[in-house]
Amino acid sequence: MHQPPLPSLTAADPEIARLVEGEAHRQFGKIRLIASENYVSRAVLEATGTVLTNKYSEGYPGRRYYEGQQFVDPVEALAVDRAKALFGVEHANVQPYSGSPANLAVYLAFLNPGDTVMGMALPMGGHLTHGWAVSATGKWFRSAQYGVRKETGRVDLDEVREIALRERPKVIFCGGTAIPRTIDFPAFAAIAAEVDAVLVADIAHIAGLIAGGAHPSPVGHAQVITTTTHKTLRGPRGAMILSDAAHAKAVDKAVFPGLQGGPHNHTTAAIAVALGEASAPGFRTYAHNVVANAQALAAALAQRGFDLVSGGTDNHLVLVDLAGKAIGGKPAAQALDRAGIEANYNTVPYDPRKPFDPSGLRLGTAAITTRGLGPDQMPQVAAWIEAAVAAAGDDAALGRIAAEVAELMAGHPMPGWA
Ligand SMILES: *Cc1c(COP(=O)(O)O)cnc(C)c1O
């Protein structure tokens, strides 16, 4: 049953309640390897489902356009203070609705339409909002994109510098969605300084690792840091923009009134709760275990003959390149899903296949670490992955793997289900 229980929802709208229960049970029985997903705590779930959703609070604590902020103001102030303390930054804005609007606020703050932005190309591991052509950020701004070296699968900082010197971007984004290696924030900062650009570190994927000391911090290198709160950081769906004092005012003005209306106060409360959890000592253990699990999974997959982009991982993410196998990323991901293992297909750098049927599988270990799986169990997970990919199309064989997976996961409690 979903935790906390849903008696009123079940009575009022059994159709929706059934679907929510189904999703909770699905999350319980699967090995969830989608690199951007996690399990939030029951405390975060409770904060998300509160009457704070009823309140309008345009503005910032102490400077609102609506009355009745006696409780909402301290909630947001707590979230801001916890974010500043956890990441060691001078300023935090906790209002962006999600990662994409947080990045749009950065454009509004530091660029005019037509100005040049530089970011990692989407098929190389970047995010849509870093200037990719189909995104508003690629349509309304001039975009210069960098990638990774074909031989190493890693960012070539000499190339980044060359492009920056040639294109003179006003903003440079580092970070992305499919980068299995440590981001060299000092090197990006030196390049940004040379061309007088604002360096924005988008740490959406790795915020939890940074908070837990398992990845170097961009603080002191990037003037502006954007992040989602729901990936490795293990909070509700939402986002934050962190910055130094010099960029604080521009960030705040861009989020409100530049881009958004009222903040989602129930989400703000849940962000505060998640930030509190992330400052507790156990979170450091979690963050280091996420990396240990990813490295153990990568090693076990490599041993079974899977090609990994960059040969392995430094963080929570493993990008498997199936180009040498007889199967594409999409049918592989579909077979895995039937086998109780959830992942997403993904482009790999220099992918010979089309974006909707690419060569890659992206795997992440944040969610299974939250469930309490450890490095000793990663060889078994890799064995199931190999067996499921080989059994694509054989529903009986995939069903047998799914039963074994469900049996393993039944021994690992999930916040949100009991
Ligand atoms: C997930 C992600 C985003 C976007 O977040 P949404 O909440 O999905 O809008 C932005 N940047 C990076 C690097 C991400 O991984």
The ligand as a Gaussian input file, in Angstrom:
#p B3LYP/6-31G(d) Opt

LIG

0 1
 C       17.216000      16.992000     -15.552000
 C       18.063000      18.110000     -16.052000
 C       17.534000      19.376000     -16.330000
 C       16.062000      19.659000     -16.403000
 O       15.314000      19.385000     -15.336000
 P       13.706000      19.245000     -15.489000
 O       13.307000      19.285000     -14.052000
 O       13.474000      17.935000     -16.169000
 O       13.219000      20.408000     -16.267000
 C       18.398000      20.397000     -16.670000
 N       19.718000      20.186000     -16.750000
 C       20.266000      18.977000     -16.528000
 C       21.734000      18.800000     -16.640000
 C       19.453000      17.894000     -16.186000
 O       19.992000      16.699000     -15.994000

